[in-house]
Amino acid sequence: MWKLTRPDNRHDRLTRDNLLDLEDHHLVRIESVQEDQRQVWVLTKRGHGEAKQLLEPKGIRVSVLRKQEYDPDTGEMLGTGYDDHAAAVTSTAAELHRAGIGHRLGFQTEIGHRLGNSYVQRADLVVRAPEAGVPVLLLEIDRRTEDAHDLVAKLRRYWEWGRLLPRDADKHTVDLVRSRPDAIDHVGHEKRLWRRVYPPTGREGLVPVAFVFADTTKAKVANTVQVLEEAGRRYWAPRRYDTLYPKAVTARDYRQAVPVVVTTLEQLTEHGAGAAVWRRLGRSSEQTLTDALGNPDGHALYRAQEARAGAADQQRRAAQREAERPVCKRCGRKFMDERWEEIIVHRTAVRAGDKSVCGPCRADDVARKEAAAEAARLEAAAPPEPEDDPEPGRGRGWFRRRT
């Protein structure tokens, strides 16, 4: 506990004294003592109530109350396995906090996520550390008490929860989602239920999930991770983008996937949560948490590749168009776009004249025809010339003077 409350202190005396003082006021109690003499402290019912009054007005949710339950026959406390698990959860939170990932009040345990069938999937630990590049992270702490396929089922439920709509979603969106199974893929995350609970992650995809394995062997961890990768591929794996340039676009679409990272509590303790101890499912090497949650082959790369492919395709089309551009058989010049379109478009081709000549040559033909037509019109409109008189000078009285 002192690692979480006083990460810079080398000794836990101050935290221990505070807990003892709270115990005197019946606000906390010792749940159990571990084999290494670590004590698991929990809130009493009275302490839980006071903590809710103290924290909830500031928007901080208090974890579920740990009740004291005893076997009616033997009198022994029930659920002792919870103690080791609770210690592992607290240790994980302490290591994250020690690395600067998450404020003391940014950790919550046993946070429920209700599915459509009323099943509640509870996250062991929820971390909010926007200042560290992790706006929200759901953690599952596994001491290998669960089968690997049970972890796949948890991953599936987180994926399903991320695809739910809020109860007050507009009718059009509800009808769209009900129309076909994959219609939710076309509904923005800002309209989904998870955005009512958590802030944007700053990355593509749903709320990220981390599996932290504790008190187990490397071989068991490797086997579990292999099952998660193979059986849970539908939930964490990205898809191919639907693009016009499939050969040029290698980016992957993470928008409908759950980012999943894995590590061990032993690695967090030895190297620190800020070190390269997190492995993203689908990747081979370990990275820092922010790098593991990032998508360098995601939407940003897609936009860049799509733009480059589009520009290259446009250049190729332009070059192909120039190669196909007609050449005037009269003057040898290439057709301009206007003349090219004129000879191929149905409504203008009938008036395009000689389709083997370019625009200027076509204009010359038209000019010649118009000049010839104008000359013919002027000739037809001119008055007739008078006929020559065979005997000029003859007029009135000519016959009388002769006689």
C-alpha positions as a Markdown table, in Angstrom:
| # | Residue | x | y | z |
|---|---|---|---|---|
| 1 | Met | 0.0 | 0.0 | 0.0 |
| 2 | Trp | 2.8 | 2.4 | 0.8 |
| 3 | Lys | 4.2 | 2.0 | -2.7 |
| 4 | Leu | 0.9 | 3.4 | -4.0 |
| 5 | Thr | 0.5 | 6.2 | -1.5 |
| 6 | Arg | 4.2 | 7.1 | -1.0 |
| 7 | Pro | 6.1 | 5.8 | -4.0 |
| 8 | Asp | 9.2 | 7.9 | -3.2 |
| 9 | Asn | 9.6 | 6.6 | 0.4 |
| 10 | Arg | 11.9 | 3.7 | 0.9 |
| 11 | His | 10.0 | 2.5 | 4.0 |
| 12 | Asp | 6.3 | 2.0 | 4.8 |
| 13 | Arg | 6.3 | 3.4 | 8.3 |
| 14 | Leu | 4.2 | 6.5 | 7.5 |
| 15 | Thr | 1.6 | 4.6 | 5.6 |
| 16 | Arg | 1.5 | 1.9 | 8.3 |
| 17 | Asp | 1.0 | 4.5 | 11.0 |
| 18 | Asn | -1.9 | 6.1 | 9.0 |
| 19 | Leu | -3.5 | 2.7 | 8.5 |
| 20 | Leu | -3.3 | 1.9 | 12.2 |
| 21 | Asp | -4.8 | 5.3 | 13.0 |
| 22 | Leu | -7.7 | 4.6 | 10.6 |
| 23 | Glu | -8.1 | 1.1 | 12.2 |
| 24 | Asp | -8.5 | 2.7 | 15.6 |
| 25 | His | -11.4 | 4.7 | 14.1 |
| 26 | His | -12.9 | 1.5 | 12.6 |
| 27 | Leu | -12.5 | 2.7 | 9.1 |
| 28 | Val | -10.1 | 0.0 | 7.8 |
| 29 | Arg | -9.3 | -3.5 | 8.8 |
| 30 | Ile | -6.7 | -6.1 | 8.0 |
| 31 | Glu | -8.1 | -8.6 | 5.5 |
| 32 | Ser | -5.2 | -11.1 | 5.6 |
| 33 | Val | -1.5 | -11.5 | 5.9 |
| 34 | Gln | 0.4 | -12.9 | 3.0 |
| 35 | Glu | 3.3 | -15.4 | 3.1 |
| 36 | Asp | 5.8 | -12.6 | 2.7 |
| 37 | Gln | 4.2 | -10.8 | 5.7 |
| 38 | Arg | 2.5 | -8.2 | 3.5 |
| 39 | Gln | -0.9 | -7.2 | 5.0 |
| 40 | Val | -4.0 | -6.7 | 2.9 |
| 41 | Trp | -6.1 | -3.8 | 4.2 |
| 42 | Val | -9.6 | -3.1 | 3.2 |
| 43 | Leu | -12.3 | -0.5 | 4.1 |
| 44 | Thr | -14.9 | -1.4 | 6.7 |
| 45 | Lys | -18.5 | -0.6 | 6.0 |
| 46 | Arg | -18.2 | 2.6 | 7.9 |
| 47 | Gly | -15.0 | 3.6 | 6.1 |
| 48 | His | -16.5 | 2.7 | 2.7 |
| 49 | Gly | -19.4 | 5.1 | 3.5 |
| 50 | Glu | -17.2 | 7.9 | 4.5 |
| 51 | Ala | -14.9 | 7.4 | 1.5 |
| 52 | Lys | -17.9 | 7.7 | -0.8 |
| 53 | Gln | -19.0 | 11.0 | 0.8 |
| 54 | Leu | -15.4 | 12.3 | 0.5 |
| 55 | Leu | -14.6 | 11.2 | -3.0 |
| 56 | Glu | -17.8 | 10.9 | -5.0 |
| 57 | Pro | -18.6 | 14.7 | -5.2 |
| 58 | Lys | -15.3 | 15.0 | -7.0 |
| 59 | Gly | -16.2 | 12.3 | -9.6 |
| 60 | Ile | -14.2 | 9.5 | -8.0 |
| 61 | Arg | -16.0 | 6.2 | -7.7 |
| 62 | Val | -15.2 | 4.0 | -4.8 |
| 63 | Ser | -14.5 | 0.3 | -5.3 |
| 64 | Val | -16.9 | -2.4 | -4.2 |
| 65 | Leu | -17.1 | -3.0 | -0.4 |
| 66 | Arg | -15.2 | -6.2 | 0.7 |
| 67 | Lys | -17.6 | -7.8 | 3.1 |
| 68 | Gln | -16.5 | -10.1 | 5.9 |
| 69 | Glu | -18.2 | -13.4 | 5.2 |
| 70 | Tyr | -17.7 | -16.6 | 7.3 |
| 71 | Asp | -18.5 | -20.2 | 6.7 |
| 72 | Pro | -21.5 | -21.0 | 9.0 |
| 73 | Asp | -20.1 | -24.4 | 9.9 |
| 74 | Thr | -16.3 | -23.8 | 10.3 |
| 75 | Gly | -16.4 | -20.1 | 11.1 |
| 76 | Glu | -13.5 | -19.5 | 8.6 |
| 77 | Met | -13.5 | -16.4 | 6.4 |
| 78 | Leu | -14.7 | -17.2 | 2.9 |
| 79 | Gly | -13.0 | -16.1 | -0.3 |
| 80 | Thr | -9.4 | -16.2 | 0.9 |
| 81 | Gly | -8.3 | -16.5 | -2.7 |
| 82 | Tyr | -9.5 | -13.0 | -3.2 |
| 83 | Asp | -6.7 | -11.8 | -0.8 |
| 84 | Asp | -3.8 | -12.9 | -3.0 |
| 85 | His | -5.6 | -11.5 | -6.0 |
| 86 | Ala | -6.3 | -8.2 | -4.3 |
| 87 | Ala | -2.7 | -8.0 | -3.3 |
| 88 | Ala | -1.7 | -8.5 | -6.9 |
| 89 | Val | -4.1 | -5.8 | -8.1 |
| 90 | Thr | -2.8 | -3.3 | -5.5 |
| 91 | Ser | 0.8 | -4.2 | -6.5 |
| 92 | Thr | 0.0 | -3.6 | -10.1 |
| 93 | Ala | -1.6 | -0.2 | -9.3 |
| 94 | Ala | 1.5 | 0.7 | -7.2 |
| 95 | Glu | 3.9 | -0.2 | -10.0 |
| 96 | Leu | 1.9 | 1.9 | -12.5 |
| 97 | His | 1.8 | 4.8 | -10.1 |
| 98 | Arg | 5.5 | 4.5 | -9.4 |
| 99 | Ala | 6.2 | 4.8 | -13.1 |
| 100 | Gly | 4.0 | 8.0 | -13.3 |
| 101 | Ile | 1.1 | 6.2 | -15.0 |
| 102 | Gly | -2.0 | 7.2 | -13.1 |
| 103 | His | -2.8 | 9.5 | -10.1 |
| 104 | Arg | -3.6 | 7.9 | -6.7 |
| 105 | Leu | -7.3 | 8.8 | -7.3 |
| 106 | Gly | -7.1 | 7.6 | -10.9 |
| 107 | Phe | -7.3 | 3.9 | -9.9 |
| 108 | Gln | -10.6 | 2.0 | -9.4 |
| 109 | Thr | -11.1 | -1.7 | -8.7 |
| 110 | Glu | -14.0 | -4.0 | -9.5 |
| 111 | Ile | -15.7 | -1.6 | -12.0 |
| 112 | Gly | -18.7 | -3.3 | -13.6 |
| 113 | His | -19.6 | -3.2 | -17.3 |
| 114 | Arg | -23.1 | -4.3 | -17.9 |
| 115 | Leu | -23.9 | -6.2 | -21.1 |
| 116 | Gly | -27.1 | -6.4 | -23.0 |
| 117 | Asn | -28.0 | -9.7 | -21.3 |
| 118 | Ser | -27.6 | -8.0 | -17.9 |
| 119 | Tyr | -24.3 | -9.9 | -17.3 |
| 120 | Val | -21.8 | -7.6 | -15.6 |
| 121 | Gln | -18.1 | -7.9 | -16.6 |
| 122 | Arg | -16.0 | -6.4 | -13.8 |
| 123 | Ala | -12.6 | -5.1 | -14.5 |
| 124 | Asp | -10.0 | -5.8 | -11.7 |
| 125 | Leu | -8.5 | -2.4 | -12.2 |
| 126 | Val | -9.3 | 0.7 | -14.2 |
| 127 | Val | -6.6 | 3.3 | -14.7 |
| 128 | Arg | -7.0 | 6.8 | -16.0 |
| 129 | Ala | -3.8 | 8.6 | -16.8 |
| 130 | Pro | -4.3 | 11.1 | -19.6 |
| 131 | Glu | -1.2 | 13.0 | -18.6 |
| 132 | Ala | 0.8 | 9.8 | -19.4 |
| 133 | Gly | -0.9 | 9.1 | -22.7 |
| 134 | Val | -3.3 | 6.5 | -21.3 |
| 135 | Pro | -6.7 | 8.1 | -20.9 |
| 136 | Val | -8.2 | 4.8 | -19.9 |
| 137 | Leu | -7.0 | 1.2 | -19.5 |
| 138 | Leu | -8.9 | -1.8 | -18.2 |
| 139 | Leu | -6.7 | -4.4 | -16.4 |
| 140 | Glu | -7.3 | -8.0 | -15.7 |
| 141 | Ile | -4.9 | -9.5 | -13.1 |
| 142 | Asp | -4.6 | -13.2 | -13.5 |
| 143 | Arg | -2.7 | -15.5 | -11.1 |
| 144 | Arg | -3.4 | -18.4 | -13.5 |
| 145 | Thr | -6.4 | -19.4 | -11.5 |
| 146 | Glu | -8.5 | -19.1 | -14.6 |
| 147 | Asp | -8.4 | -21.1 | -17.8 |
| 148 | Ala | -7.0 | -19.3 | -20.8 |
| 149 | His | -10.3 | -19.6 | -22.7 |
| 150 | Asp | -12.0 | -17.9 | -19.7 |
| 151 | Leu | -9.7 | -14.9 | -20.5 |
| 152 | Val | -10.8 | -15.1 | -24.1 |
| 153 | Ala | -14.4 | -14.9 | -22.9 |
| 154 | Lys | -13.6 | -11.8 | -20.9 |
| 155 | Leu | -12.0 | -10.2 | -23.9 |
| 156 | Arg | -15.1 | -11.1 | -26.0 |
| 157 | Arg | -17.4 | -9.4 | -23.4 |
| 158 | Tyr | -15.3 | -6.2 | -23.4 |
| 159 | Trp | -15.5 | -6.2 | -27.2 |
| 160 | Glu | -19.3 | -6.7 | -27.0 |
| 161 | Trp | -19.6 | -3.9 | -24.4 |
| 162 | Gly | -17.7 | -1.6 | -26.6 |
| 163 | Arg | -20.3 | -2.1 | -29.4 |
| 164 | Leu | -23.4 | -1.4 | -27.3 |
| 165 | Leu | -25.5 | 1.7 | -27.8 |
| 166 | Pro | -26.8 | 3.8 | -24.8 |
| 167 | Arg | -30.4 | 3.4 | -23.9 |
| 168 | Asp | -31.3 | 6.9 | -25.1 |
| 169 | Ala | -29.8 | 6.4 | -28.6 |
| 170 | Asp | -31.8 | 7.9 | -31.4 |
| 171 | Lys | -34.3 | 5.7 | -33.2 |
| 172 | His | -32.5 | 5.9 | -36.5 |
| 173 | Thr | -29.3 | 4.6 | -35.0 |
| 174 | Val | -31.1 | 1.8 | -33.2 |
| 175 | Asp | -33.0 | 0.7 | -36.3 |
| 176 | Leu | -29.7 | 0.7 | -38.3 |
| 177 | Val | -28.0 | -1.5 | -35.7 |
| 178 | Arg | -30.9 | -3.9 | -35.6 |
| 179 | Ser | -31.0 | -4.1 | -39.4 |
| 180 | Arg | -27.9 | -6.3 | -39.7 |
| 181 | Pro | -25.2 | -7.7 | -37.4 |
| 182 | Asp | -22.3 | -5.6 | -38.7 |
| 183 | Ala | -24.2 | -2.3 | -38.8 |
| 184 | Ile | -22.7 | -1.1 | -35.5 |
| 185 | Asp | -19.4 | -0.9 | -37.4 |
| 186 | His | -20.8 | 2.1 | -39.2 |
| 187 | Val | -21.8 | 3.9 | -36.0 |
| 188 | Gly | -19.3 | 6.3 | -34.6 |
| 189 | His | -17.7 | 5.7 | -31.2 |
| 190 | Glu | -19.1 | 9.0 | -29.9 |
| 191 | Lys | -22.6 | 7.5 | -30.2 |
| 192 | Arg | -21.8 | 4.3 | -28.3 |
| 193 | Leu | -22.3 | 3.5 | -24.7 |
| 194 | Trp | -18.6 | 3.3 | -23.8 |
| 195 | Arg | -18.1 | 7.0 | -24.6 |
| 196 | Arg | -20.6 | 7.8 | -21.9 |
| 197 | Val | -18.4 | 6.0 | -19.3 |
| 198 | Tyr | -14.9 | 6.7 | -20.5 |
| 199 | Pro | -13.2 | 9.6 | -22.4 |
| 200 | Pro | -11.8 | 9.1 | -25.9 |
| 201 | Thr | -8.7 | 7.0 | -26.0 |
| 202 | Gly | -6.9 | 9.2 | -28.5 |
| 203 | Arg | -6.3 | 6.2 | -30.7 |
| 204 | Glu | -8.4 | 4.0 | -33.0 |
| 205 | Gly | -10.4 | 1.2 | -31.5 |
| 206 | Leu | -12.3 | 0.4 | -28.3 |
| 207 | Val | -11.2 | 0.7 | -24.7 |
| 208 | Pro | -7.8 | -1.0 | -24.3 |
| 209 | Val | -7.4 | -4.0 | -22.1 |
| 210 | Ala | -4.3 | -5.3 | -20.3 |
| 211 | Phe | -3.7 | -8.8 | -18.9 |
| 212 | Val | -1.2 | -8.8 | -16.1 |
| 213 | Phe | -0.1 | -12.3 | -15.0 |
| 214 | Ala | 1.2 | -12.8 | -11.5 |
| 215 | Asp | 2.7 | -15.7 | -9.5 |
| 216 | Thr | 3.1 | -18.0 | -12.5 |
| 217 | Thr | 5.8 | -19.4 | -14.8 |
| 218 | Lys | 6.9 | -18.0 | -18.2 |
| 219 | Ala | 5.8 | -21.2 | -19.9 |
| 220 | Lys | 2.2 | -20.8 | -18.6 |
| 221 | Val | 2.2 | -17.1 | -19.6 |
| 222 | Ala | 3.4 | -18.0 | -23.1 |
| 223 | Asn | 0.7 | -20.7 | -23.5 |
| 224 | Thr | -2.0 | -18.3 | -22.3 |
| 225 | Val | -0.9 | -15.5 | -24.6 |
| 226 | Gln | -0.9 | -18.0 | -27.5 |
| 227 | Val | -4.5 | -18.9 | -26.7 |
| 228 | Leu | -5.5 | -15.3 | -26.5 |
| 229 | Glu | -3.9 | -14.5 | -29.8 |
| 230 | Glu | -5.4 | -17.4 | -31.6 |
| 231 | Ala | -8.9 | -17.8 | -30.1 |
| 232 | Gly | -9.4 | -14.1 | -29.5 |
| 233 | Arg | -8.2 | -12.9 | -32.9 |
| 234 | Arg | -11.7 | -11.6 | -33.9 |
| 235 | Tyr | -11.7 | -9.2 | -31.0 |
| 236 | Trp | -8.2 | -7.7 | -31.0 |
| 237 | Ala | -7.0 | -8.1 | -34.6 |
| 238 | Pro | -7.3 | -5.2 | -37.1 |
| 239 | Arg | -8.9 | -5.6 | -40.5 |
| 240 | Arg | -7.9 | -4.6 | -44.0 |
| 241 | Tyr | -9.1 | -1.3 | -45.2 |
| 242 | Asp | -11.7 | -1.3 | -48.0 |
| 243 | Thr | -9.7 | 0.7 | -50.5 |
| 244 | Leu | -9.4 | 1.2 | -54.2 |
| 245 | Tyr | -5.6 | 0.5 | -53.9 |
| 246 | Pro | -5.3 | -2.8 | -52.1 |
| 247 | Lys | -1.7 | -3.4 | -53.3 |
| 248 | Ala | -0.5 | 0.1 | -52.2 |
| 249 | Val | -2.2 | 0.3 | -48.8 |
| 250 | Thr | -0.7 | -1.9 | -46.2 |
| 251 | Ala | -2.2 | -0.1 | -43.2 |
| 252 | Arg | -4.7 | -1.9 | -40.9 |
| 253 | Asp | -8.1 | -0.8 | -39.6 |
| 254 | Tyr | -8.1 | -0.9 | -35.8 |
| 255 | Arg | -11.4 | 1.0 | -35.4 |
| 256 | Gln | -13.5 | -2.0 | -34.3 |
| 257 | Ala | -10.7 | -3.8 | -32.4 |
| 258 | Val | -9.9 | -4.0 | -28.7 |
| 259 | Pro | -6.2 | -3.1 | -28.1 |
| 260 | Val | -4.8 | -5.8 | -25.9 |
| 261 | Val | -1.4 | -5.7 | -24.1 |
| 262 | Val | 0.1 | -8.3 | -21.8 |
| 263 | Thr | 2.8 | -8.3 | -19.2 |
| 264 | Thr | 3.7 | -9.9 | -15.8 |
| 265 | Leu | 3.7 | -8.4 | -12.4 |
| 266 | Glu | 7.3 | -9.7 | -12.0 |
| 267 | Gln | 8.4 | -7.6 | -15.0 |
| 268 | Leu | 6.6 | -4.5 | -13.7 |
| 269 | Thr | 8.3 | -4.9 | -10.3 |
| 270 | Glu | 11.8 | -5.6 | -11.8 |
| 271 | His | 11.9 | -3.1 | -14.6 |
| 272 | Gly | 9.0 | -0.7 | -13.9 |
| 273 | Ala | 5.8 | -0.1 | -15.7 |
| 274 | Gly | 7.3 | 2.6 | -17.8 |
| 275 | Ala | 9.9 | 0.3 | -19.3 |
| 276 | Ala | 9.5 | -1.9 | -22.4 |
| 277 | Val | 7.6 | -4.7 | -20.7 |
| 278 | Trp | 4.3 | -4.6 | -22.5 |
| 279 | Arg | 3.6 | -6.8 | -25.5 |
| 280 | Arg | 0.7 | -6.0 | -27.8 |
| 281 | Leu | -1.1 | -9.0 | -29.2 |
| 282 | Gly | -0.1 | -9.5 | -32.8 |
| 283 | Arg | 3.4 | -8.1 | -32.2 |
| 284 | Ser | 6.5 | -10.0 | -31.4 |
| 285 | Ser | 8.5 | -7.5 | -29.3 |
| 286 | Glu | 7.9 | -5.8 | -26.0 |
| 287 | Gln | 7.4 | -2.0 | -25.9 |
| 288 | Thr | 6.5 | 0.8 | -23.5 |
| 289 | Leu | 2.8 | 1.0 | -22.7 |
| 290 | Thr | 2.1 | 4.1 | -24.9 |
| 291 | Asp | 4.0 | 2.6 | -27.8 |
| 292 | Ala | 2.2 | -0.8 | -27.4 |
| 293 | Leu | -1.1 | 1.0 | -27.4 |
| 294 | Gly | -0.2 | 3.1 | -30.5 |
| 295 | Asn | -1.0 | 2.1 | -34.0 |
| 296 | Pro | 1.9 | 3.1 | -36.3 |
| 297 | Asp | 0.3 | 1.0 | -39.1 |
| 298 | Gly | -3.2 | 2.4 | -38.4 |
| 299 | His | -5.3 | 5.2 | -39.7 |
| 300 | Ala | -2.6 | 7.8 | -40.1 |
| 301 | Leu | -0.6 | 5.5 | -42.3 |
| 302 | Tyr | -3.7 | 4.7 | -44.2 |
| 303 | Arg | -4.4 | 8.3 | -45.0 |
| 304 | Ala | -0.8 | 8.8 | -46.2 |
| 305 | Gln | -0.8 | 5.6 | -48.3 |
| 306 | Glu | -4.2 | 6.4 | -49.7 |
| 307 | Ala | -3.1 | 9.9 | -50.7 |
| 308 | Arg | 0.1 | 8.7 | -52.3 |
| 309 | Ala | -1.7 | 5.9 | -54.1 |
| 310 | Gly | -4.3 | 8.3 | -55.3 |
| 311 | Ala | -1.7 | 10.8 | -56.6 |
| 312 | Ala | 0.2 | 8.0 | -58.4 |
| 313 | Asp | -3.0 | 6.7 | -59.9 |
| 314 | Gln | -4.0 | 10.1 | -61.1 |
| 315 | Gln | -0.6 | 10.6 | -62.7 |
| 316 | Arg | -0.8 | 7.2 | -64.4 |
| 317 | Arg | -4.3 | 8.0 | -65.7 |
| 318 | Ala | -3.1 | 11.4 | -67.0 |
| 319 | Ala | -0.1 | 9.7 | -68.8 |
| 320 | Gln | -2.4 | 7.1 | -70.3 |
| 321 | Arg | -4.8 | 9.8 | -71.4 |
| 322 | Glu | -2.0 | 11.7 | -73.1 |
| 323 | Ala | -0.9 | 8.5 | -74.9 |
| 324 | Glu | -4.4 | 8.0 | -76.2 |
| 325 | Arg | -5.0 | 11.6 | -77.2 |
| 326 | Pro | -5.8 | 11.8 | -81.0 |
| 327 | Val | -3.4 | 13.5 | -83.5 |
| 328 | Cys | -4.7 | 15.7 | -86.3 |
| 329 | Lys | -4.1 | 14.0 | -89.7 |
| 330 | Arg | -3.9 | 17.3 | -91.4 |
| 331 | Cys | -1.5 | 19.4 | -89.3 |
| 332 | Gly | -0.1 | 16.7 | -86.9 |
| 333 | Arg | -1.0 | 18.6 | -83.7 |
| 334 | Lys | -2.7 | 16.8 | -80.7 |
| 335 | Phe | -6.3 | 17.4 | -80.1 |
| 336 | Met | -7.2 | 19.8 | -77.3 |
| 337 | Asp | -9.6 | 18.5 | -74.6 |
| 338 | Glu | -12.5 | 20.4 | -75.9 |
| 339 | Arg | -12.2 | 19.0 | -79.5 |
| 340 | Trp | -11.5 | 15.5 | -78.1 |
| 341 | Glu | -14.7 | 15.6 | -76.1 |
| 342 | Glu | -16.6 | 17.0 | -79.0 |
| 343 | Ile | -15.8 | 14.1 | -81.3 |
| 344 | Ile | -16.7 | 11.4 | -78.7 |
| 345 | Val | -19.8 | 12.8 | -77.0 |
| 346 | His | -22.9 | 11.5 | -78.7 |
| 347 | Arg | -24.8 | 14.8 | -78.7 |
| 348 | Thr | -21.9 | 16.8 | -80.2 |
| 349 | Ala | -20.3 | 14.1 | -82.5 |
| 350 | Val | -23.0 | 14.5 | -85.1 |
| 351 | Arg | -21.9 | 18.2 | -85.6 |
| 352 | Ala | -18.2 | 17.6 | -85.2 |
| 353 | Gly | -17.5 | 17.4 | -88.9 |
| 354 | Asp | -14.3 | 15.6 | -90.0 |
| 355 | Lys | -13.3 | 13.8 | -86.7 |
| 356 | Ser | -9.8 | 13.2 | -87.9 |
| 357 | Val | -8.8 | 16.9 | -87.7 |
| 358 | Cys | -8.1 | 19.0 | -84.7 |
| 359 | Gly | -10.0 | 22.1 | -83.4 |
| 360 | Pro | -8.1 | 24.8 | -85.4 |
| 361 | Cys | -8.3 | 22.7 | -88.6 |
| 362 | Arg | -11.9 | 22.1 | -88.0 |
| 363 | Ala | -12.4 | 25.9 | -87.4 |
| 364 | Asp | -10.7 | 26.6 | -90.8 |
| 365 | Asp | -13.0 | 24.1 | -92.5 |
| 366 | Val | -16.0 | 25.9 | -90.9 |
| 367 | Ala | -14.6 | 29.3 | -91.9 |
| 368 | Arg | -14.2 | 28.2 | -95.5 |
| 369 | Lys | -17.7 | 26.8 | -95.6 |
| 370 | Glu | -19.1 | 29.9 | -94.1 |
| 371 | Ala | -17.2 | 32.1 | -96.6 |
| 372 | Ala | -18.4 | 30.0 | -99.6 |
| 373 | Ala | -21.9 | 30.2 | -98.3 |
| 374 | Glu | -21.7 | 33.9 | -97.8 |
| 375 | Ala | -20.4 | 34.4 | -101.3 |
| 376 | Ala | -23.2 | 32.3 | -102.8 |
| 377 | Arg | -25.8 | 34.3 | -100.8 |
| 378 | Leu | -24.4 | 37.6 | -102.0 |
| 379 | Glu | -24.3 | 36.4 | -105.6 |
| 380 | Ala | -28.0 | 35.3 | -105.4 |
| 381 | Ala | -29.1 | 38.6 | -103.9 |
| 382 | Ala | -27.3 | 40.9 | -106.5 |
| 383 | Pro | -29.6 | 42.6 | -109.3 |
| 384 | Pro | -29.2 | 41.4 | -112.9 |
| 385 | Glu | -26.9 | 43.3 | -115.3 |
| 386 | Pro | -28.7 | 45.3 | -118.2 |
| 387 | Glu | -28.4 | 43.8 | -121.7 |
| 388 | Asp | -26.3 | 45.7 | -124.4 |
| 389 | Asp | -28.4 | 47.8 | -127.0 |
| 390 | Pro | -27.6 | 46.6 | -130.6 |
| 391 | Glu | -28.5 | 50.0 | -132.1 |
| 392 | Pro | -27.7 | 52.8 | -129.8 |
| 393 | Gly | -29.2 | 56.2 | -130.5 |
| 394 | Arg | -32.5 | 54.9 | -131.6 |
| 395 | Gly | -35.4 | 56.6 | -129.8 |
| 396 | Arg | -38.8 | 58.1 | -130.2 |
| 397 | Gly | -39.2 | 59.7 | -133.6 |
| 398 | Trp | -36.6 | 57.7 | -135.2 |
| 399 | Phe | -38.9 | 56.1 | -137.8 |
| 400 | Arg | -40.5 | 59.6 | -138.7 |
| 401 | Arg | -37.2 | 61.3 | -139.3 |
| 402 | Arg | -36.2 | 58.4 | -141.5 |
| 403 | Thr | -39.3 | 58.7 | -143.6 |
